[in-house]
Amino acid sequence: MGALAVEAGQGWDDVVRLWHEMEWPEGCKVEIIEGIITVAPSPANQHNSIAERIQRRLYTVVPEDWGIYQTQAVAVPARAGMFIPDLLVAPEAALREPGHYIPATTAELVVEITSQSSANHDRIAKAAGYAMAGVPLCLLVDRWAPGGPTVTLYGQPKGGVHRVLGAVPFGEEIRLPAPFDLTLDTPDFPVS
């Protein structure tokens, strides 16, 4: 993963303009994490397989006027972040405004699936950003967790911090509460 440090004194609007206007390698994931533009290669096949399995299950429970998005950027200006979660569930109305990102405050659920090169960003900086933005639910699928692959559900944001609502190793079920009321099976999540 590469990073582009932004000059001191550049404000949020300048960093977002640079993020939007630069020519980035096709297929890469370009985010702003703690004010630094990061560039990561496209995800591995196993990563995409997990995303597809979760997305397929989510489609069975989301309301008709909500969407599930894979490449939608969400802005968290208070954390100098422009994140692209692996999956984002948000009302379709949030995407009606022109532009290339939506406020993270409009998200109902974000799903982050760690890649080996960016796992710490997903676990720390992005998780803190989602909590600060008040995203109701954040699902972290951590293939590279130190204790073995785990799935952790965060929710009930308060004071910029999420509570852990559940954590299971790959192979067990995890329950997403209302408005999803969905149990995700993880036995088929590929590890490597």
C-alpha positions, 0 to 999 in steps of 0.5 A, spaced: 500 500 500 502 506 498 501 513 501 501 520 499 502 525 505 499 532 504 503 538 505 502 541 512 497 547 512 492 543 507 485 543 509 480 538 508 477 541 502 484 541 499 485 534 500 478 532 498 480 535 491 486 532 490 483 525 492 478 527 487 482 530 481 488 526 481 489 520 476 490 514 480 491 507 478 485 503 475 482 498 480 486 501 486 482 503 492 484 510 494 482 513 501 484 518 505 485 515 512 487 520 518 489 526 512 493 521 508 491 519 501 492 511 501 492 507 495 491 499 495 491 494 490 484 491 488 482 486 493 484 478 493 479 473 491 478 470 498 476 478 500 471 478 494 468 472 496 467 474 503 464 480 501 459 477 496 457 472 501 455 477 506 452 482 500 447 476 498 445 475 505 444 482 506 439 483 500 434 478 503 433 483 509 434 490 506 428 495 505 427 496 498 429 504 498 436 502 501 442 500 497 448 495 498 454 499 495 461 496 494 465 502 491 462 508 495 466 513 498 464 516 505 466 522 508 468 523 515 471 530 515 472 530 523 477 524 522 480 527 516 477 521 512 474 519 506 473 511 507 471 506 502 468 500 506 468 493 502 460 494 503 456 500 505 448 499 506 445 506 506 438 509 503 438 510 496 436 517 497 443 519 500 446 518 493 441 522 489 446 528 491 451 529 485 459 528 487 463 522 489 462 521 496 456 521 501 457 523 509 458 517 513 452 519 517 448 516 512 450 509 513 446 504 516 452 499 516 459 498 514 463 492 512 470 492 512 474 486 510 481 486 512 487 485 507 494 484 510 497 490 508 491 495 511 488 491 517 490 496 522 487 501 518 480 497 518 481 495 525 483 502 528 483 509 524 477 507 520 473 504 526 474 510 530 472 514 524 465 510 523 464 511 530 465 518 530 460 519 525 455 515 528 454 509 524 450 505 527 453 498 525 460 496 523 462 489 521 469 487 521 471 481 518 478 480 520 482 475 516 488 477 519 487 478 526 492 476 531 488 470 534 486 467 528 480 470 523 474 473 527 468 477 525 466 483 530 460 487 530 460 494 533 454 498 534 451 503 539 456 509 538 457 514 543 462 519 544 466 517 538 466 510 540 463 503 538 461 498 543 463 491 541 456 487 540 459 480 538 465 477 536 466 470 533 472 466 530 470 464 523 466 458 523 461 461 528 455 465 527 454 472 528 447 476 529 446 483 526 440 486 530 435 490 527 433 493 522 437 487 519 435 481 524 440 477 520 444 471 522 451 471 518 454 464 517 461 464 517 464 457 516 465 458 508 469 464 509 476 463 506 482 464 510 487 465 505 
